[in-house]
Amino acid sequence: MKIILLLLLTPLFVFALSVPELQLSESLDEKKQGREFLQLIWDTDLVISDIEAATYLKKLGHELTIYSENPRNNFGFFFLKKSDINAFAGPYGYIGIHTGLLLSSDSESELAGVLSHEIAHITQRHLIRFSEKMSKQNYLILAGALASVLVKSNKASGAIFTSTIAENLQKKINFTREHEWEADRVGVVILKRSGFDPRGLTNFFKKIKDNTNAQEFLRSHPLSINRISDSLQRLNIIPGDYRKDSFEYTTIKAKLYYQKYQKIKLENNKAITYYMRAYQAFDKQDYQDAKRHIDKLLLIDNSKSSNILAGRVASKLGNMIVAKRYFNNNSNYEKDEASVYYTAKAYLDNQQVRLAVLTLKPFLRTNQGSYESYKLLALLYSKQGDFGRSHIQSAKALIAQGKLEQAIGHYERAKMLVNSQDLYNVISAKVNDLQEIINLL
């Protein structure tokens, strides 16, 4: 596979530079690199499949992009199952956050701060600007950085990173100082506009500077707290009434901690304690015990996270009427992918496949879904014996991973199985569209 460039959060320095005027359209080469990079991310098998975590990060990321310099830019957000503290911004707006970074954050503003910095790298087109001027040696630095983030073998990735960085680091720093200043300045503005504490990025950097698990991060993100503080002062940032941590942030963080260590992290928060005791009981298939904790939780919290877990517990106890009521308690239910997904999953668990299809199909008809949702609908159609439509949804799942050639294969199999001429024609058109994209890119 062609080596893809990767831009990490890089050295931090103060420079009184003006932010350049942006280009608002992406080139075909950017889209090509983006599609290849998207495939590379999924091929690592590190992408977090938990749909609540995935949709939370996607929602938070897009909330921040609204306040960015170029909200029309293409963006994609992923949690990757890696314990080290790191993050990256790749081609075509794809941003990855390692779970180690999430677990090291102490507030949603800190997570939003890292995301905002990465978003700024994308909107300021730093990857493109760097690649236009860099030498072959600097190209190898970025290729090594990519390997160090995504290669599964820590020893291999460390060797690649060290060999490429050692001789050429100063050249990289000299070129990217202005980029880091821009990313800090723009990132702080994004935080301020979105209502998060603009000091989130500074607080996060201060906290991890002596963390042994952050060494890879610190090598590729040398710290300069003074420069970020300067950005805050320039924008007249003072303590204020900023957004509080959402319960969704707290539960996602607690769940990923549990999934990593198979134990609950004790918190001075009654709601999250009830939530995680219910989640642990659910994970151990002790649904009655899970219900006991859920009932206590719902007396003090009625958030989306609590209702989704309550619905999942009720469905496992065979009470779909109650489960559906919990799922529907979420505001804007029809637009919330996690709620719709778990409703469909609950119907499937209770052998009500037709209702599961009728729940998930309309959502995916009007909204761009995640890989997990398309995969679930493919399974549902397969259980109904509708293998043509199952292949169609499998193709859409692969498209979400950037795997267009494999998607065409599923569409071609679907063409041989569907009975409707109209559907056959639609599939043929989709195959032609994908083939044109592949040829164009």
PyMOL commands that set and color helices and strands:
alter all, ss='L'
color gray80, all
select helices_A, chain A and resi 28-43+51-65+91-93+99-104+108-123+126-133+136-150+154-194+200-208+212-220+225-234+247-261+270-283+287-300+304-316+320-328+333-335+337-349+353-366+371-383+387-400+404-415+421-440
alter helices_A, ss='H'
color red, helices_A
select strands_A, chain A and resi 7-8+76-80+87-89+94-98
alter strands_A, ss='S'
color yellow, strands_A
deselect
rebuild
show_as cartoon
